[in-house]
């Protein structure tokens, strides 16, 4: 069991470091292929070494579904589904500020950078895990069991 928190942690303590990412001009199907085995729902999008967006599993599905109903000449690219203005935070941003901003902006992912370079990703799944850990440390089970009422 981890000790009780004494201060609000920076987002770097809760994020997924070194995330997978994809190029803006990659085929959209490649993004889907990357996500499946890794069980991830968001990929940062890069272009010429710069972070330019984020693509979600849901956005990929929408574009590919629409594409299936049309006779298209070209296969869709990541740029066709990517969100071009993702919520970007610095590695040292306090977790409570990031969570509050995510709620206010109605977004489920924050891309984490260090000196404007991709460092990690923080998703709602990461937030749920952190909250569950916090609850376990703040309210330890005295009986040590999982008994239901």
Buried (B, 14 or more C-beta within 10 A) or exposed (E): EEEEEEEEBBBBEBBBEEBBBBBBEBBBBBBBEBBEEEEBBBBBBBBEEEBBBBBBBEBBEEBBEEBEEEEEEEEBBBBBBBBEEBBBBBBEBBBEEBBEBBEEEEBBBBBBBEEEEBBBBBBBBBBEEBEEBBEEEEEEEEEEEEEEE
